[in-house]
Amino acid sequence: MFIVKKLILDEGLLLTDMELTYKGKSIHLQRVLVDTGSATTIICSDFAEEIGIVAEENDMIYRICGVGGSELVFSKTIDGIKIGNMIAKSFPIEIGAMNYDFQLDGIIGLNLLKELKAMINMGNLSLQLENSAILD
């Protein structure tokens, strides 16, 4: 096992950064919450729009609920998500306003952590996985 990506603890939040690619355009998100309590991965709509991810006529708008309340989102499958040297290709994410009381660019949910077979090591604040689990 080896360390893939260092994490930071900021005011009780476990954060990292990640890169999204959609239709050949990429964006780097700086403040992404690692949240095992979130079933899905969500990206702030402001950042999604920068690389052309917008709601289209046939996209379903639906409400998701969490500890912090509820919000309307839509779903898109993006080309890839890269966290350190971990890559998940052709991955579905949700896009929403993410109007919380603190600044977040996105949330890494259980669906992405499971896809990457990632393990959170709180001892050295990192995401880890076995060599065979890299999805490049």
C-alpha positions in Angstrom: 0.0 0.0 0.0 1.2 3.5 -0.7 0.1 7.1 -0.1 -1.8 8.5 -3.0 -3.0 11.9 -1.9 -2.4 14.0 1.2 -5.4 15.4 2.9 -5.8 18.5 5.1 -7.9 19.1 8.1 -9.4 22.6 8.0 -11.8 23.6 10.8 -12.9 20.0 11.3 -13.3 19.3 7.6 -11.3 16.7 5.7 -10.3 18.4 2.4 -8.3 17.6 -0.7 -8.2 18.9 -4.3 -9.1 17.2 -7.5 -9.3 17.7 -11.3 -12.4 17.1 -13.4 -12.4 16.6 -17.2 -15.5 17.0 -19.4 -15.5 16.9 -23.2 -11.8 17.7 -23.3 -11.9 20.6 -20.8 -10.5 20.4 -17.3 -10.8 22.3 -14.1 -8.9 22.0 -10.8 -11.0 22.2 -7.7 -9.1 23.4 -4.6 -11.5 22.8 -1.6 -13.1 19.4 -2.0 -14.6 17.7 1.1 -14.0 14.0 1.6 -17.3 12.9 3.0 -18.1 9.3 3.9 -21.6 10.4 4.9 -22.4 11.5 1.4 -23.7 8.8 -0.9 -22.7 10.6 -4.1 -20.1 13.0 -5.4 -21.3 16.6 -6.1 -19.6 19.6 -7.7 -20.5 23.2 -7.3 -22.4 24.4 -10.4 -20.3 27.6 -10.7 -17.2 25.4 -11.4 -19.0 22.9 -13.5 -20.2 25.7 -15.9 -16.6 26.7 -16.4 -16.0 23.5 -18.4 -19.4 23.3 -20.0 -21.3 21.2 -17.6 -24.8 22.7 -17.6 -28.3 21.3 -17.2 -29.8 20.4 -20.6 -33.4 19.9 -21.7 -33.5 16.2 -21.0 -31.6 16.3 -17.7 -33.7 15.3 -14.6 -33.6 17.9 -11.8 -34.0 16.2 -8.4 -33.7 17.0 -4.7 -31.0 15.4 -2.6 -31.1 15.6 1.2 -28.3 15.5 3.8 -27.5 16.6 7.3 -27.1 20.1 6.1 -30.5 20.3 4.4 -31.6 19.7 0.8 -30.8 21.1 -2.6 -31.7 20.6 -6.3 -29.1 18.9 -8.5 -28.8 17.3 -11.9 -26.4 14.4 -12.9 -23.8 14.2 -15.6 -21.3 11.5 -16.5 -17.9 13.2 -16.9 -14.8 12.0 -18.7 -12.7 11.6 -15.6 -12.0 12.6 -12.0 -8.4 12.7 -10.9 -7.3 12.8 -7.3 -3.6 12.6 -6.9 -2.7 9.6 -9.1 -6.1 8.0 -8.8 -8.4 8.3 -11.9 -12.0 7.3 -12.3 -13.1 7.4 -15.9 -16.6 8.0 -17.2 -18.0 8.7 -13.8 -21.4 10.1 -12.8 -21.5 13.2 -10.6 -24.1 15.5 -9.4 -24.1 19.3 -9.9 -25.7 21.7 -7.5 -25.4 25.2 -6.0 -23.7 24.0 -2.8 -24.8 27.1 -0.8 -23.4 26.1 2.5 -22.1 28.2 5.4 -18.5 27.4 4.3 -16.7 27.4 1.0 -16.5 24.1 -0.8 -15.9 23.4 -4.5 -17.2 19.9 -4.3 -17.8 16.8 -2.2 -16.2 13.4 -2.7 -18.9 10.9 -1.8 -18.9 7.2 -1.1 -19.6 6.3 -4.7 -16.2 7.8 -5.8 -14.3 6.5 -2.7 -15.7 3.0 -3.5 -14.9 3.2 -7.2 -11.3 4.1 -6.4 -11.2 1.5 -3.6 -9.7 4.3 -1.5 -9.0 4.1 2.2 -8.8 7.1 4.4 -5.8 7.0 6.7 -6.4 9.5 9.5 -2.9 8.7 11.1 -1.1 10.5 8.3 -4.1 12.3 6.7 -4.1 10.6 3.3 -6.1 8.7 0.8 -4.5 5.3 0.1 -5.1 2.4 -2.2 -3.3 -0.7 -3.3 -1.2 -0.5 -6.5 -3.7 -2.7 -8.3 -6.5 -0.3 -7.6 -5.3 2.6 -9.7 -7.8 3.1 -12.4 -5.7 4.8 -15.1 
